[in-house]
Amino acid sequence: MLIWKKRFVSGAFLFVLLSFSSIIFVGASSMWSQTYGGTAYDCAYTLVGTSDGGFALAGETNSFGAGESDFWLVKTDESGNMEWNHTYGGSGVDYAFGLVETSDGGFALAGLTYSFGVGDSDFWLVKTDANGNVQWNQTYGGSGTDYAYDLVETSDGGYAIAGETRSFGAGEEDFWLIKTDGSGNMEWNQTYGGTRFEYGGALVELSDGGFALAGGSDSFGDGSYDFCLIKTDEFGALQWNKTYGGSGYDVDSSLVQTSDGGFALSGLTFSFGAGDADYWLIKTDSDGNMQWNHTYGGAGTDYNDGLVETADGGFALAGMQFSFGVGESNLWLVKTDASGNMQWNQTYAGAGFSYNGGGLLELSDGGFALAGETRSLGAGDADFWLIKTDENGVIPEFPSWTILPLLFTATLLVILCKKRLNKNMPKKS
């Protein structure tokens, strides 16, 4: 495994050029919407709540930075007002898909880089201090195309990064899991997959020290792509894997370990539901055996990206939908009970939501924070978009386009794969 570090550029910009806001205060709490960006395309792919009560968003910017597109990290206060921002990148294309606030108060970002490394594109891990200043960075990859989609800070103070590789593994493209120490030095790595394409975009460290990965597999299962769930030990050795799907294209984008020790997976399905594509939520036990599943959607195409288990034991899902609302596409938030039955849903007009899970949080006041992109608001072609709602998903500045609970439960075949899994999604050029 080749690891190569190179110099990159970090910049900060005047807030007045970057932040456009609309804030509505209701009683002691607030519901608001904020955009951040320049004149070109800027998209947030991930969101975390910070220890000071604010937020941090990361994604790509084509408005600022050194290259064609750069990592962009934006830090806000609790009302979404920008406190600072930094770009990280070289002369090529660099996208940040994963973000964590680290135990020392700084941040770690993971994604892909075409600017640095040894291959066509490589995993890129950037560590910053609490103000976004770079402390170190590492690339990981081979001669092919390698994309990182998610990361966690591990219980030993290191990092685990999940994505896909065309440099290593058994197939055309495999899941790739990397474990590093606290300075980003690789400790071990594992690939999982069959002879075709696997895509891994969601990662959780488990209480037993192992890991769970979720994504999609074209090597195993029923359809062209199926949801897949992989469980490993603390060194990445495969313990079991499962696939879930029908005859169509089904790809997971989000994964949580649930309070009962099981798992919840969500993404999009072309196999089941009411429309062209629908949100799909699957609940499993601790061994990956399906307990129930639900689809949510209308007649159009509805893409799910974000998933959280809520404090009441239910779930919230967020993404982009073309079935409802007033815009060409809208951000769509769905709330369910503990059995996946829809309780309510809200659309937010004119949103193009991020294509990576993690841009959704449940907050201590019962409300939700959602991050992605908007082409309807802001300054540029597309801007980072951060929304704070109340406990029912309401933000008064947007008209409510709540729909009837279009809930469709699919009966499906769960297939246990005896081999290692991975998948591929269409790439953004």
FIZA-185146 format. One record per residue (C-alpha): x, y, z; residue in one letter. Coordinates in Angstrom, 3 decimals. Layout:
<atoms>
atom px = X py = Y pz = Z resn = A
...
</atoms>
This chain:
<atoms>
atom px = 0.000 py = 0.000 pz = 0.000 resn = M
atom px = 1.392 py = 3.352 pz = -1.021 resn = L
atom px = 0.892 py = 6.422 pz = 1.147 resn = I
atom px = 2.018 py = 9.808 pz = -0.131 resn = W
atom px = 1.687 py = 13.283 pz = 1.334 resn = K
atom px = 2.002 py = 16.501 pz = -0.682 resn = K
atom px = 1.508 py = 20.174 pz = -0.035 resn = R
atom px = -1.976 py = 21.617 pz = -0.454 resn = F
atom px = -3.642 py = 25.005 pz = -0.199 resn = V
atom px = -5.870 py = 26.238 pz = 2.625 resn = S
atom px = -7.805 py = 29.477 pz = 2.363 resn = G
atom px = -10.435 py = 31.498 pz = 4.211 resn = A
atom px = -12.788 py = 34.024 pz = 2.646 resn = F
atom px = -14.835 py = 37.033 pz = 3.625 resn = L
atom px = -18.098 py = 35.916 pz = 5.185 resn = F
atom px = -20.128 py = 38.539 pz = 3.340 resn = V
atom px = -19.329 py = 36.796 pz = 0.047 resn = L
atom px = -20.225 py = 33.390 pz = 1.404 resn = L
atom px = -23.203 py = 33.472 pz = 3.717 resn = S
atom px = -26.783 py = 34.363 pz = 2.911 resn = F
atom px = -29.337 py = 33.810 pz = 5.644 resn = S
atom px = -32.994 py = 33.821 pz = 6.470 resn = S
atom px = -33.756 py = 33.355 pz = 10.152 resn = I
atom px = -37.123 py = 33.033 pz = 11.866 resn = I
atom px = -37.303 py = 33.031 pz = 15.657 resn = F
atom px = -40.238 py = 31.286 pz = 17.325 resn = V
atom px = -40.361 py = 31.643 pz = 21.107 resn = G
atom px = -37.146 py = 30.536 pz = 22.781 resn = A
atom px = -36.058 py = 28.355 pz = 19.862 resn = S
atom px = -35.339 py = 29.161 pz = 16.237 resn = S
atom px = -36.054 py = 27.658 pz = 12.869 resn = M
atom px = -33.898 py = 28.937 pz = 10.088 resn = W
atom px = -32.263 py = 28.411 pz = 6.729 resn = S
atom px = -28.747 py = 29.475 pz = 5.734 resn = Q
atom px = -26.808 py = 29.244 pz = 2.485 resn = T
atom px = -23.048 py = 29.525 pz = 1.955 resn = Y
atom px = -21.253 py = 29.828 pz = -1.358 resn = G
atom px = -19.816 py = 31.802 pz = -4.200 resn = G
atom px = -20.715 py = 32.198 pz = -7.856 resn = T
atom px = -20.039 py = 28.599 pz = -8.929 resn = A
atom px = -21.139 py = 25.128 pz = -7.781 resn = Y
atom px = -20.779 py = 24.400 pz = -4.040 resn = D
atom px = -22.347 py = 21.324 pz = -2.413 resn = C
atom px = -22.319 py = 20.078 pz = 1.196 resn = A
atom px = -22.134 py = 16.298 pz = 1.500 resn = Y
atom px = -21.863 py = 15.872 pz = 5.269 resn = T
atom px = -22.848 py = 17.595 pz = 8.520 resn = L
atom px = -21.872 py = 17.234 pz = 12.178 resn = V
atom px = -22.987 py = 18.962 pz = 15.335 resn = G
atom px = -20.065 py = 20.501 pz = 17.204 resn = T
atom px = -19.281 py = 20.478 pz = 20.920 resn = S
atom px = -19.980 py = 24.230 pz = 21.215 resn = D
atom px = -23.548 py = 23.782 pz = 19.968 resn = G
atom px = -22.828 py = 24.857 pz = 16.408 resn = G
atom px = -22.427 py = 22.948 pz = 13.173 resn = F
atom px = -19.723 py = 21.984 pz = 10.696 resn = A
atom px = -20.426 py = 21.190 pz = 7.044 resn = L
atom px = -18.055 py = 19.757 pz = 4.462 resn = A
atom px = -18.235 py = 19.088 pz = 0.757 resn = G
atom px = -16.885 py = 20.561 pz = -2.436 resn = E
atom px = -16.437 py = 24.112 pz = -3.665 resn = T
atom px = -15.872 py = 25.276 pz = -7.206 resn = N
atom px = -16.090 py = 28.931 pz = -6.155 resn = S
atom px = -13.016 py = 29.105 pz = -3.908 resn = F
atom px = -9.702 py = 27.375 pz = -3.356 resn = G
atom px = -6.729 py = 26.335 pz = -5.432 resn = A
atom px = -8.071 py = 23.861 pz = -7.922 resn = G
atom px = -10.867 py = 22.680 pz = -10.135 resn = E
atom px = -12.802 py = 21.819 pz = -6.967 resn = S
atom px = -11.599 py = 21.632 pz = -3.362 resn = D
atom px = -12.608 py = 20.282 pz = 0.016 resn = F
atom px = -14.599 py = 23.011 pz = 1.778 resn = W
atom px = -15.159 py = 23.078 pz = 5.552 resn = L
atom px = -17.630 py = 25.611 pz = 6.986 resn = V
atom px = -18.057 py = 26.162 pz = 10.751 resn = K
atom px = -21.177 py = 27.910 pz = 12.076 resn = T
atom px = -22.675 py = 28.918 pz = 15.396 resn = D
atom px = -25.946 py = 27.448 pz = 16.713 resn = E
atom px = -27.972 py = 29.774 pz = 14.467 resn = S
atom px = -26.082 py = 28.857 pz = 11.325 resn = G
atom px = -24.028 py = 32.060 pz = 11.162 resn = N
atom px = -20.647 py = 31.335 pz = 9.621 resn = M
atom px = -17.729 py = 31.595 pz = 12.061 resn = E
atom px = -14.972 py = 30.507 pz = 9.694 resn = W
atom px = -14.291 py = 28.440 pz = 6.587 resn = N
atom px = -11.319 py = 26.790 pz = 4.911 resn = H
atom px = -10.597 py = 25.116 pz = 1.601 resn = T
atom px = -8.130 py = 22.254 pz = 1.126 resn = Y
atom px = -6.928 py = 21.035 pz = -2.230 resn = G
atom px = -4.561 py = 21.101 pz = -5.141 resn = G
atom px = -4.881 py = 21.848 pz = -8.834 resn = S
atom px = -7.248 py = 18.951 pz = -9.552 resn = G
atom px = -10.618 py = 17.726 pz = -8.306 resn = V
atom px = -10.978 py = 17.093 pz = -4.547 resn = D
atom px = -14.297 py = 16.182 pz = -2.835 resn = Y
atom px = -14.890 py = 15.816 pz = 0.936 resn = A
atom px = -17.565 py = 13.217 pz = 1.748 resn = F
atom px = -16.820 py = 12.325 pz = 5.392 resn = G
atom px = -16.417 py = 14.600 pz = 8.428 resn = L
atom px = -16.010 py = 14.117 pz = 12.177 resn = V
atom px = -15.288 py = 16.472 pz = 15.055 resn = E
atom px = -12.314 py = 14.837 pz = 16.743 resn = T
atom px = -11.745 py = 14.208 pz = 20.438 resn = S
atom px = -9.199 py = 17.064 pz = 20.594 resn = D
atom px = -11.776 py = 19.573 pz = 19.301 resn = G
atom px = -10.483 py = 19.621 pz = 15.741 resn = G
atom px = -11.871 py = 18.024 pz = 12.602 resn = F
atom px = -11.025 py = 15.171 pz = 10.261 resn = A
atom px = -12.232 py = 15.136 pz = 6.661 resn = L
atom px = -12.083 py = 12.236 pz = 4.218 resn = A
atom px = -12.835 py = 12.078 pz = 0.540 resn = G
atom px = -11.149 py = 11.707 pz = -2.795 resn = L
atom px = -8.304 py = 13.600 pz = -4.401 resn = T
atom px = -7.169 py = 13.868 pz = -7.988 resn = Y
atom px = -4.558 py = 16.447 pz = -6.918 resn = S
atom px = -2.314 py = 14.276 pz = -4.733 resn = F
atom px = -1.335 py = 10.649 pz = -4.288 resn = G
atom px = -0.096 py = 7.960 pz = -6.641 resn = V
atom px = -3.132 py = 6.944 pz = -8.668 resn = G
atom px = -5.929 py = 8.271 pz = -10.804 resn = D
atom px = -7.615 py = 9.307 pz = -7.550 resn = S
atom px = -6.856 py = 8.369 pz = -3.943 resn = D
atom px = -8.425 py = 8.395 pz = -0.503 resn = F
atom px = -7.499 py = 11.666 pz = 1.213 resn = W
atom px = -7.586 py = 12.237 pz = 4.986 resn = L
atom px = -7.087 py = 15.788 pz = 6.308 resn = V
atom px = -6.764 py = 16.567 pz = 10.044 resn = K
atom px = -7.280 py = 20.128 pz = 11.317 resn = T
atom px = -7.255 py = 21.969 pz = 14.611 resn = D
atom px = -10.368 py = 23.559 pz = 16.123 resn = A
atom px = -10.087 py = 26.527 pz = 13.735 resn = N
atom px = -9.730 py = 24.475 pz = 10.580 resn = G
atom px = -5.957 py = 24.887 pz = 10.234 resn = N
atom px = -4.324 py = 21.790 pz = 8.772 resn = V
atom px = -2.230 py = 19.695 pz = 11.160 resn = Q
atom px = -1.493 py = 16.816 pz = 8.799 resn = W
atom px = -2.846 py = 14.955 pz = 5.793 resn = N
atom px = -2.398 py = 11.528 pz = 4.224 resn = Q
atom px = -3.332 py = 9.891 pz = 0.932 resn = T
atom px = -3.970 py = 6.181 pz = 0.431 resn = Y
atom px = -4.313 py = 4.418 pz = -2.882 resn = G
atom px = -2.888 py = 2.500 pz = -5.780 resn = G
atom px = -2.624 py = 3.068 pz = -9.502 resn = S
atom px = -6.379 py = 3.006 pz = -10.087 resn = G
atom px = -9.380 py = 4.998 pz = -8.891 resn = T
atom px = -9.998 py = 4.975 pz = -5.121 resn = D
atom px = -12.812 py = 6.964 pz = -3.474 resn = Y
atom px = -13.351 py = 7.477 pz = 0.298 resn = A
atom px = -16.953 py = 8.093 pz = 1.365 resn = Y
atom px = -17.110 py = 7.855 pz = 5.156 resn = D
atom px = -14.891 py = 7.913 pz = 8.229 resn = L
atom px = -15.062 py = 7.492 pz = 11.992 resn = V
atom px = -12.656 py = 8.402 pz = 14.761 resn = E
atom px = -12.056 py = 5.045 pz = 16.427 resn = T
atom px = -12.077 py = 4.264 pz = 20.138 resn = S
atom px = -8.264 py = 3.983 pz = 20.167 resn = D
atom px = -7.852 py = 7.540 pz = 18.811 resn = G
atom px = -7.187 py = 6.506 pz = 15.225 resn = G
atom px = -9.412 py = 6.621 pz = 12.159 resn = Y
atom px = -11.275 py = 4.168 pz = 9.961 resn = A
atom px = -12.126 py = 5.146 pz = 6.388 resn = I
atom px = -14.492 py = 3.310 pz = 4.040 resn = A
atom px = -14.959 py = 3.609 pz = 0.314 resn = G
atom px = -14.256 py = 1.811 pz = -2.913 resn = E
atom px = -11.108 py = 0.772 pz = -4.761 resn = T
atom px = -10.190 py = -0.145 pz = -8.311 resn = R
atom px = -6.545 py = -0.522 pz = -7.314 resn = S
atom px = -6.884 py = -3.559 pz = -5.050 resn = F
atom px = -9.219 py = -6.474 pz = -4.372 resn = G
atom px = -10.830 py = -9.293 pz = -6.301 resn = A
atom px = -13.178 py = -7.557 pz = -8.703 resn = G
atom px = -13.570 py = -4.582 pz = -10.967 resn = E
atom px = -14.277 py = -2.461 pz = -7.892 resn = E
atom px = -14.361 py = -3.495 pz = -4.217 resn = D
atom px = -15.222 py = -2.112 pz = -0.808 resn = F
atom px = -12.070 py = -0.808 pz = 0.857 resn = W
atom px = -11.672 py = -0.318 pz = 4.619 resn = L
atom px = -8.556 py = 1.380 pz = 6.016 resn = I
atom px = -7.568 py = 1.679 pz = 9.678 resn = K
atom px = -4.997 py = 4.302 pz = 10.744 resn = T
atom px = -3.369 py = 5.494 pz = 13.934 resn = D
atom px = -3.980 py = 8.965 pz = 15.356 resn = G
atom px = -1.529 py = 10.515 pz = 12.877 resn = S
atom px = -3.080 py = 8.918 pz = 9.820 resn = G
atom px = -0.448 py = 6.204 pz = 9.394 resn = N
atom px = -2.060 py = 3.075 pz = 7.981 resn = M
atom px = -2.242 py = 0.138 pz = 10.401 resn = E
atom px = -4.182 py = -2.261 pz = 8.178 resn = W
atom px = -6.571 py = -2.380 pz = 5.242 resn = N
atom px = -9.067 py = -4.888 pz = 3.849 resn = Q
atom px = -11.007 py = -5.237 pz = 0.611 resn = T
atom px = -14.362 py = -6.988 pz = 0.249 resn = Y
atom px = -16.008 py = -7.961 pz = -2.987 resn = G
atom px = -16.768 py = -10.314 pz = -5.822 resn = G
atom px = -15.867 py = -10.263 pz = -9.493 resn = T
atom px = -17.898 py = -7.162 pz = -10.377 resn = R
atom px = -18.625 py = -3.849 pz = -8.665 resn = F
atom px = -19.138 py = -3.049 pz = -4.981 resn = E
atom px = -19.717 py = 0.381 pz = -3.460 resn = Y
atom px = -19.192 py = 1.155 pz = 0.228 resn = G
atom px = -20.397 py = 4.470 pz = 1.492 resn = G
atom px = -21.404 py = 4.048 pz = 5.146 resn = A
atom px = -19.310 py = 2.995 pz = 8.152 resn = L
atom px = -19.956 py = 2.403 pz = 11.863 resn = V
atom px = -17.539 py = 1.330 pz = 14.614 resn = E
atom px = -19.255 py = -1.228 pz = 16.855 resn = L
atom px = -19.131 py = -1.792 pz = 20.598 resn = S
atom px = -17.151 py = -5.037 pz = 20.124 resn = D
atom px = -14.372 py = -3.102 pz = 18.355 resn = G
atom px = -15.364 py = -4.317 pz = 14.917 resn = G
atom px = -16.941 py = -2.423 pz = 12.049 resn = F
atom px = -20.102 py = -2.491 pz = 9.956 resn = A
atom px = -20.096 py = -1.248 pz = 6.357 resn = L
atom px = -23.055 py = -0.753 pz = 4.053 resn = A
atom px = -23.407 py = 0.021 pz = 0.388 resn = G
atom px = -24.336 py = -1.894 pz = -2.718 resn = G
atom px = -23.165 py = -4.997 pz = -4.548 resn = S
atom px = -23.318 py = -5.926 pz = -8.221 resn = D
atom px = -21.446 py = -9.179 pz = -7.538 resn = S
atom px = -24.007 py = -10.798 pz = -5.247 resn = F
atom px = -27.750 py = -10.680 pz = -4.635 resn = G
atom px = -30.818 py = -10.630 pz = -6.874 resn = D
atom px = -30.558 py = -7.490 pz = -8.954 resn = G
atom px = -28.191 py = -5.260 pz = -10.846 resn = S
atom px = -27.261 py = -3.803 pz = -7.455 resn = Y
atom px = -28.482 py = -4.808 pz = -4.003 resn = D
atom px = -28.120 py = -3.314 pz = -0.537 resn = F
atom px = -25.301 py = -5.066 pz = 1.281 resn = C
atom px = -24.220 py = -5.105 pz = 4.914 resn = L
atom px = -20.805 py = -6.320 pz = 6.084 resn = I
atom px = -19.678 py = -7.077 pz = 9.639 resn = K
atom px = -15.963 py = -7.329 pz = 10.486 resn = T
atom px = -13.823 py = -7.900 pz = 13.557 resn = D
atom px = -11.473 py = -5.253 pz = 14.979 resn = E
atom px = -8.875 py = -6.001 pz = 12.285 resn = F
atom px = -11.302 py = -5.862 pz = 9.383 resn = G
atom px = -11.597 py = -9.636 pz = 8.943 resn = A
atom px = -14.992 py = -10.521 pz = 7.485 resn = L
atom px = -17.392 py = -12.159 pz = 9.957 resn = Q
atom px = -20.599 py = -12.101 pz = 7.907 resn = W
atom px = -22.353 py = -10.256 pz = 5.120 resn = N
atom px = -25.905 py = -9.962 pz = 3.774 resn = K
atom px = -27.575 py = -8.584 pz = 0.672 resn = T
atom px = -31.121 py = -7.256 pz = 0.336 resn = Y
atom px = -32.898 py = -6.385 pz = -2.874 resn = G
atom px = -35.068 py = -7.173 pz = -5.840 resn = G
atom px = -34.557 py = -7.393 pz = -9.573 resn = S
atom px = -33.789 py = -3.699 pz = -10.012 resn = G
atom px = -31.156 py = -1.244 pz = -8.847 resn = Y
atom px = -31.051 py = -0.937 pz = -5.030 resn = D
atom px = -28.212 py = 0.916 pz = -3.303 resn = V
atom px = -27.725 py = 1.772 pz = 0.359 resn = D
atom px = -26.323 py = 5.174 pz = 1.335 resn = S
atom px = -26.748 py = 5.276 pz = 5.136 resn = S
atom px = -26.211 py = 2.972 pz = 8.098 resn = L
atom px = -26.825 py = 3.251 pz = 11.843 resn = V
atom px = -26.416 py = 0.747 pz = 14.637 resn = Q
atom px = -29.744 py = 0.846 pz = 16.457 resn = T
atom px = -30.343 py = 1.016 pz = 20.191 resn = S
atom px = -31.367 py = -2.676 pz = 20.276 resn = D
atom px = -28.005 py = -3.739 pz = 18.809 resn = G
atom px = -29.315 py = -4.252 pz = 15.296 resn = G
atom px = -28.887 py = -2.120 pz = 12.193 resn = F
atom px = -30.931 py = 0.244 pz = 10.053 resn = A
atom px = -29.983 py = 0.805 pz = 6.416 resn = L
atom px = -31.496 py = 3.289 pz = 4.007 resn = S
atom px = -31.032 py = 4.298 pz = 0.411 resn = G
atom px = -32.947 py = 4.107 pz = -2.837 resn = L
atom px = -34.786 py = 1.255 pz = -4.520 resn = T
atom px = -35.889 py = 0.772 pz = -8.111 resn = F
atom px = -37.230 py = -2.699 pz = -7.239 resn = S
atom px = -40.002 py = -1.821 pz = -4.784 resn = F
atom px = -42.364 py = 1.031 pz = -3.958 resn = G
atom px = -44.709 py = 3.322 pz = -5.852 resn = A
atom px = -42.512 py = 5.306 pz = -8.188 resn = G
atom px = -39.499 py = 5.274 pz = -10.428 resn = D
atom px = -37.304 py = 5.116 pz = -7.314 resn = A
atom px = -38.245 py = 5.382 pz = -3.646 resn = D
atom px = -36.642 py = 5.779 pz = -0.252 resn = Y
atom px = -36.043 py = 2.315 pz = 1.238 resn = W
atom px = -35.553 py = 1.655 pz = 4.962 resn = L
atom px = -34.501 py = -1.784 pz = 6.245 resn = I
atom px = -34.279 py = -2.830 pz = 9.902 resn = K
atom px = -32.213 py = -5.901 pz = 10.857 resn = T
atom px = -31.221 py = -7.749 pz = 14.002 resn = D
atom px = -27.610 py = -7.848 pz = 15.229 resn = S
atom px = -26.776 py = -10.617 pz = 12.731 resn = D
atom px = -28.141 py = -8.746 pz = 9.742 resn = G
atom px = -31.384 py = -10.727 pz = 9.456 resn = N
atom px = -34.150 py = -8.503 pz = 8.151 resn = M
atom px = -36.923 py = -7.714 pz = 10.656 resn = Q
atom px = -38.932 py = -5.321 pz = 8.491 resn = W
atom px = -38.639 py = -2.888 pz = 5.584 resn = N
atom px = -40.627 py = 0.048 pz = 4.191 resn = H
atom px = -40.538 py = 2.206 pz = 1.083 resn = T
atom px = -41.592 py = 5.860 pz = 0.943 resn = Y
atom px = -42.253 py = 7.863 pz = -2.187 resn = G
atom px = -44.493 py = 9.051 pz = -4.970 resn = G
atom px = -44.689 py = 8.555 pz = -8.701 resn = A
atom px = -41.361 py = 10.220 pz = -9.411 resn = G
atom px = -37.769 py = 9.551 pz = -8.434 resn = T
atom px = -36.937 py = 9.926 pz = -4.742 resn = D
atom px = -33.349 py = 9.571 pz = -3.496 resn = Y
atom px = -32.563 py = 8.967 pz = 0.175 resn = N
atom px = -29.190 py = 10.048 pz = 1.561 resn = D
atom px = -29.464 py = 10.668 pz = 5.323 resn = G
atom px = -30.686 py = 8.481 pz = 8.193 resn = L
atom px = -30.795 py = 8.830 pz = 11.987 resn = V
atom px = -32.430 py = 6.830 pz = 14.754 resn = E
atom px = -34.477 py = 9.330 pz = 16.760 resn = T
atom px = -34.778 py = 9.700 pz = 20.526 resn = A
atom px = -38.275 py = 8.171 pz = 20.510 resn = D
atom px = -36.955 py = 4.975 pz = 18.894 resn = G
atom px = -38.148 py = 5.871 pz = 15.407 resn = G
atom px = -36.200 py = 7.043 pz = 12.377 resn = F
atom px = -35.766 py = 10.143 pz = 10.244 resn = A
atom px = -34.725 py = 9.969 pz = 6.594 resn = L
atom px = -33.714 py = 12.845 pz = 4.340 resn = A
atom px = -32.903 py = 13.178 pz = 0.681 resn = G
atom px = -34.048 py = 14.610 pz = -2.626 resn = M
atom px = -37.410 py = 13.920 pz = -4.255 resn = Q
atom px = -39.069 py = 14.719 pz = -7.567 resn = F
atom px = -42.573 py = 13.501 pz = -6.613 resn = S
atom px = -43.890 py = 16.314 pz = -4.401 resn = F
atom px = -43.350 py = 19.996 pz = -3.635 resn = G
atom px = -43.068 py = 23.146 pz = -5.713 resn = V
atom px = -39.600 py = 22.902 pz = -7.220 resn = G
atom px = -37.997 py = 20.786 pz = -9.887 resn = E
atom px = -36.567 py = 18.827 pz = -6.985 resn = S
atom px = -37.014 py = 19.279 pz = -3.260 resn = N
atom px = -35.369 py = 18.251 pz = -0.045 resn = L
atom px = -37.632 py = 15.688 pz = 1.661 resn = W
atom px = -37.652 py = 14.771 pz = 5.357 resn = L
atom px = -39.595 py = 11.689 pz = 6.519 resn = V
atom px = -40.208 py = 10.746 pz = 10.173 resn = K
atom px = -41.267 py = 7.208 pz = 11.154 resn = T
atom px = -42.121 py = 5.296 pz = 14.296 resn = D
atom px = -40.015 py = 2.400 pz = 15.600 resn = A
atom px = -41.621 py = 0.019 pz = 13.091 resn = S
atom px = -40.994 py = 2.238 pz = 10.081 resn = G
atom px = -44.561 py = 3.550 pz = 9.762 resn = N
atom px = -44.582 py = 7.135 pz = 8.510 resn = M
atom px = -45.652 py = 9.693 pz = 11.138 resn = Q
atom px = -45.076 py = 12.845 pz = 9.119 resn = W
atom px = -43.050 py = 14.261 pz = 6.233 resn = N
atom px = -42.015 py = 17.687 pz = 4.980 resn = Q
atom px = -40.611 py = 19.038 pz = 1.725 resn = T
atom px = -38.436 py = 22.141 pz = 1.361 resn = Y
atom px = -38.753 py = 23.859 pz = -1.993 resn = A
atom px = -36.054 py = 24.027 pz = -4.600 resn = G
atom px = -33.475 py = 21.798 pz = -2.960 resn = A
atom px = -30.935 py = 19.545 pz = -4.539 resn = G
atom px = -29.885 py = 17.443 pz = -1.581 resn = F
atom px = -26.429 py = 15.970 pz = -1.115 resn = S
atom px = -25.632 py = 12.583 pz = -2.610 resn = Y
atom px = -23.996 py = 11.259 pz = 0.555 resn = N
atom px = -25.509 py = 10.121 pz = 3.804 resn = G
atom px = -24.817 py = 12.026 pz = 6.964 resn = G
atom px = -26.352 py = 15.413 pz = 6.145 resn = G
atom px = -29.038 py = 14.908 pz = 8.810 resn = L
atom px = -29.032 py = 15.355 pz = 12.606 resn = L
atom px = -31.639 py = 15.144 pz = 15.354 resn = E
atom px = -31.006 py = 17.962 pz = 17.841 resn = L
atom px = -31.454 py = 18.195 pz = 21.603 resn = S
atom px = -34.607 py = 20.335 pz = 21.242 resn = D
atom px = -36.241 py = 17.597 pz = 19.153 resn = G
atom px = -35.764 py = 19.433 pz = 15.878 resn = G
atom px = -33.631 py = 18.453 pz = 12.922 resn = F
atom px = -30.704 py = 19.917 pz = 11.000 resn = A
atom px = -30.289 py = 19.056 pz = 7.315 resn = L
atom px = -27.461 py = 19.950 pz = 4.973 resn = A
atom px = -27.001 py = 19.705 pz = 1.233 resn = G
atom px = -27.205 py = 22.022 pz = -1.725 resn = E
atom px = -29.705 py = 24.503 pz = -3.112 resn = T
atom px = -29.984 py = 25.897 pz = -6.607 resn = R
atom px = -32.980 py = 28.052 pz = -5.662 resn = S
atom px = -31.430 py = 30.164 pz = -2.891 resn = L
atom px = -28.024 py = 31.711 pz = -2.311 resn = G
atom px = -25.466 py = 33.398 pz = -4.521 resn = A
atom px = -24.243 py = 30.906 pz = -7.069 resn = G
atom px = -24.961 py = 27.986 pz = -9.359 resn = D
atom px = -25.467 py = 25.887 pz = -6.218 resn = A
atom px = -24.682 py = 26.667 pz = -2.584 resn = D
atom px = -24.233 py = 24.803 pz = 0.672 resn = F
atom px = -27.641 py = 24.746 pz = 2.388 resn = W
atom px = -28.222 py = 24.267 pz = 6.128 resn = L
atom px = -31.760 py = 24.056 pz = 7.556 resn = I
atom px = -32.900 py = 23.947 pz = 11.187 resn = K
atom px = -36.477 py = 22.709 pz = 11.757 resn = T
atom px = -38.738 py = 22.156 pz = 14.736 resn = D
atom px = -39.699 py = 18.694 pz = 16.023 resn = E
atom px = -42.259 py = 18.294 pz = 13.222 resn = N
atom px = -39.883 py = 19.281 pz = 10.457 resn = G
atom px = -41.496 py = 22.705 pz = 10.090 resn = V
atom px = -39.685 py = 25.858 pz = 9.041 resn = I
atom px = -42.210 py = 28.680 pz = 8.426 resn = P
atom px = -40.387 py = 30.342 pz = 5.544 resn = E
atom px = -41.099 py = 27.301 pz = 3.382 resn = F
atom px = -44.670 py = 26.354 pz = 2.457 resn = P
atom px = -45.706 py = 22.979 pz = 3.827 resn = S
atom px = -46.131 py = 20.362 pz = 1.142 resn = W
atom px = -46.707 py = 17.538 pz = 3.569 resn = T
atom px = -48.167 py = 14.553 pz = 1.715 resn = I
atom px = -50.349 py = 11.719 pz = 2.824 resn = L
atom px = -48.288 py = 8.844 pz = 4.192 resn = P
atom px = -47.489 py = 7.066 pz = 0.951 resn = L
atom px = -46.034 py = 4.047 pz = 2.614 resn = L
atom px = -45.369 py = 0.885 pz = 0.773 resn = F
atom px = -44.030 py = -2.229 pz = 2.409 resn = T
atom px = -42.115 py = -4.508 pz = 0.121 resn = A
atom px = -41.910 py = -8.233 pz = 0.536 resn = T
atom px = -38.462 py = -9.225 pz = -0.535 resn = L
atom px = -35.966 py = -12.002 pz = -0.537 resn = L
atom px = -32.977 py = -11.628 pz = 1.743 resn = V
atom px = -29.903 py = -13.327 pz = 0.425 resn = I
atom px = -26.950 py = -14.292 pz = 2.586 resn = L
atom px = -23.726 py = -14.094 pz = 0.647 resn = C
atom px = -20.952 py = -16.429 pz = 1.685 resn = K
atom px = -18.329 py = -14.265 pz = 0.039 resn = K
atom px = -17.030 py = -10.766 pz = 0.648 resn = R
atom px = -19.021 py = -7.885 pz = -0.789 resn = L
atom px = -18.714 py = -4.418 pz = -2.435 resn = N
atom px = -20.410 py = -2.062 pz = -5.076 resn = K
atom px = -20.158 py = 0.826 pz = -7.541 resn = N
atom px = -22.188 py = 3.986 pz = -8.040 resn = M
atom px = -22.099 py = 6.246 pz = -11.075 resn = P
atom px = -19.289 py = 8.747 pz = -10.639 resn = K
atom px = -19.522 py = 12.487 pz = -10.696 resn = K
atom px = -17.306 py = 13.866 pz = -13.375 resn = S
</atoms>
